[in-house]
């Protein structure tokens, strides 16, 4: 694995002197602690690099500004943030998702994100399907033009089967899911460089 994952629990207080945009404590915590996790992940993945303070860290949907070799993905719940930092190459893109295991998925909601090519187990465990699809979507969406002419991509366009995900009949990348702190699902999706 040529990537690093770091998670941070939200604390009740933000450090003194930290000013963040946004309203309310939870959005500010999500912003701050997801970037704090990202900064730590980047520092482990790229130990030779100097990174700005987490509130000044600038990145787009895929990579750190000015560092196309530093791929990133963030996710959070109301009390936990997680970040993924990876190297390009070997990856073209990465995605991560985080969900509480006790999150209730409405009856029939899977119709909006699962399709007939998805692994049958995901229909029995729709939260797993959601989490895997979110990670795969985060990996694919920023580079979708390399794989499809579709302007707008939705979760139902993707399929997840076993440890692979793709579009139509093409396998695009790998995806896996694991438990974190007994209460969370974490899904990671990777798209390798193609020759």
Phi and psi in degrees as a GROMACS rama.xvg file:
@    title "Ramachandran Plot"
@    xaxis  label "Phi"
@    yaxis  label "Psi"
@TYPE xy
-106.035  53.7299  UNK-2
-152.231  167.432  UNK-3
-131.506  135.187  UNK-4
-116.276  132.941  UNK-5
-133.603  138.127  UNK-6
-120.975  155.152  UNK-7
-136.53  130.45  UNK-8
-77.188  142.584  UNK-9
-72.6955  139.052  UNK-10
-99.9919  167.52  UNK-11
-69.1455  -25.8209  UNK-12
-123.354  144.942  UNK-13
-84.6544  151.218  UNK-14
-57.3536  147.318  UNK-15
-59.436  141.908  UNK-16
85.7441  -4.29518  UNK-17
-90.0596  119.229  UNK-18
-114.099  129.111  UNK-19
-129.73  148.294  UNK-20
-72.997  167.628  UNK-21
102.846  162.293  UNK-22
-106.238  142.242  UNK-23
82.6735  155.473  UNK-24
-70.1084  -43.1128  UNK-25
-62.3034  -48.728  UNK-26
-59.7287  -37.5006  UNK-27
-67.6516  -39.8952  UNK-28
-63.298  -44.4714  UNK-29
-59.2216  -44.8513  UNK-30
-62.5257  -53.5676  UNK-31
-67.1146  -51.5963  UNK-32
-72.7281  -29.2718  UNK-33
-67.395  -37.8878  UNK-34
-74.7058  -31.9255  UNK-35
-63.9797  -43.5128  UNK-36
-62.6045  -41.5989  UNK-37
-63.6792  -42.9766  UNK-38
-60.1082  -42.4588  UNK-39
-66.1748  -42.186  UNK-40
-62.42  -43.6815  UNK-41
-62.9386  -40.883  UNK-42
-63.796  -34.9093  UNK-43
-75.6977  -41.4506  UNK-44
-73.2014  -34.7506  UNK-45
-127.521  69.7044  UNK-46
-64.2101  -20.1783  UNK-47
-81.2947  -10.5683  UNK-48
-94.5129  150.854  UNK-49
-100.305  133.707  UNK-50
-119.766  146.629  UNK-51
-70.5094  169.786  UNK-52
-55.4912  149.312  UNK-53
-58.3713  -35.4992  UNK-54
-72.8908  -12.4261  UNK-55
-105.244  -0.359381  UNK-56
-68.7259  122.419  UNK-57
-110.412  128.347  UNK-58
-151.502  157.424  UNK-59
-100.235  -159.721  UNK-60
-67.4551  -15.1147  UNK-61
-127.411  -40.4596  UNK-62
-144.329  166.071  UNK-63
-71.5468  138.51  UNK-64
-55.0974  127.659  UNK-65
78.8393  1.23073  UNK-66
-133.936  75.1051  UNK-67
-62.942  -14.2447  UNK-68
-81.7605  -10.2244  UNK-69
-105.594  90.3911  UNK-70
-81.1521  142.762  UNK-71
-140.188  155.864  UNK-72
-154.004  142.701  UNK-73
-126.149  153.648  UNK-74
-153.972  158.773  UNK-75
-158.615  158.446  UNK-76
-112.932  -163.128  UNK-77
-77.1598  -9.16243  UNK-78
-138.329  2.31083  UNK-79
-146.783  140.465  UNK-80
-120.497  148.547  UNK-81
-139.902  146.492  UNK-82
-137.601  148.077  UNK-83
-124.683  129.239  UNK-84
-122.79  132.864  UNK-85
-139.182  162.032  UNK-86
-96.879  141.738  UNK-87
-118.664  120.197  UNK-88
-69.9497  169.361  UNK-89
-86.7823  -9.10563  UNK-90
-98.641  143.881  UNK-91
-87.3269  -33.7899  UNK-92
-162.45  158.724  UNK-93
-141.247  158.737  UNK-94
-149.116  150.473  UNK-95
-138.043  145.916  UNK-96
-137.986  152.699  UNK-97
-135.638  127.934  UNK-98
-138.841  143.536  UNK-99
-70.2286  135.59  UNK-100
-65.2398  -24.5783  UNK-101
-91.619  7.37932  UNK-102
-62.1883  131.686  UNK-103
-88.2706  127.387  UNK-104
-100.708  126.645  UNK-105
-59.3759  143.826  UNK-106
-52.7757  126.744  UNK-107
82.1567  -3.31615  UNK-108
-61.7892  -27.6213  UNK-109
-58.399  -21.7206  UNK-110
-60.6021  -22.4684  UNK-111
-87.2618  -12.5004  UNK-112
-136.721  -12.9436  UNK-113
-102.636  151.317  UNK-114
-135.478  177.243  UNK-115
-65.1789  -16.8734  UNK-116
-87.9855  -9.0134  UNK-117
-71.7944  151.371  UNK-118
-55.1039  130.184  UNK-119
-55.8742  -30.179  UNK-120
-61.9643  -26.8285  UNK-121
-69.6376  -25.1928  UNK-122
-72.4714  -29.4638  UNK-123
-81.1791  -25.9372  UNK-124
-129.032  73.883  UNK-125
-61.5534  -28.6067  UNK-126
-67.2667  -36.7616  UNK-127
-62.2909  -43.4267  UNK-128
-59.4267  -44.8587  UNK-129
-60.5221  -47.2684  UNK-130
-64.5034  -45.5436  UNK-131
-63.1448  -43.5871  UNK-132
-65.6389  -38.882  UNK-133
-61.352  -44.9548  UNK-134
-63.1221  -44.8234  UNK-135
-62.607  -42.1135  UNK-136
-61.8368  -44.9516  UNK-137
-61.2514  -34.2394  UNK-138
-73.2773  -40.2701  UNK-139
-84.2935  -39.9379  UNK-140
-54.3424  -43.8668  UNK-141
-67.3046  -18.6893  UNK-142
-121.31  19.5471  UNK-143
-57.8661  -29.5001  UNK-144
-62.9197  -18.396  UNK-145
-77.1933  -13.3244  UNK-146
-124.494  -18.6802  UNK-147
-154.399  152.979  UNK-148
-87.991  -5.56523  UNK-149
-63.2509  125.68  UNK-150
-72.6382  -42.4778  UNK-151
-112.895  121.589  UNK-152
-105.214  136.237  UNK-153
-123.716  162.509  UNK-154
-55.2234  -36.5943  UNK-155
-68.1376  -19.6803  UNK-156
-68.2235  -28.5462  UNK-157
-86.8567  155.14  UNK-158
-123.924  150.123  UNK-159
-128.305  124.946  UNK-160
-143.535  117.817  UNK-161
63.8498  -127.726  UNK-162
-102.225  16.3234  UNK-163
-118.241  153.731  UNK-164
-138.197  158.177  UNK-165
-169.634  -172.46  UNK-166
-124.406  140.167  UNK-167
50.6167  -123.013  UNK-168
-102.304  5.90477  UNK-169
-96.0239  128.298  UNK-170
-77.7194  127.217  UNK-171
-106.779  -37.6051  UNK-172
-162.149  -171.817  UNK-173
-111.346  150.089  UNK-174
-145.039  141.453  UNK-175
-143.37  163.408  UNK-176
-134.092  145.249  UNK-177
-147.845  164.025  UNK-178
-81.8146  148.231  UNK-179
-132.014  126.12  UNK-180
53.3887  28.9673  UNK-181
65.082  -18.6482  UNK-182
-108.769  -4.25298  UNK-183
-130.242  153.323  UNK-184
-106.443  135.556  UNK-185
-122.154  125.488  UNK-186
-114.191  138.198  UNK-187
-124.747  132.04  UNK-188
-121.401  138.065  UNK-189
-130.818  140.257  UNK-190
-117.295  117.679  UNK-191
-78.4202  157.416  UNK-192
-60.3398  147.319  UNK-193
-113.138  142.509  UNK-194
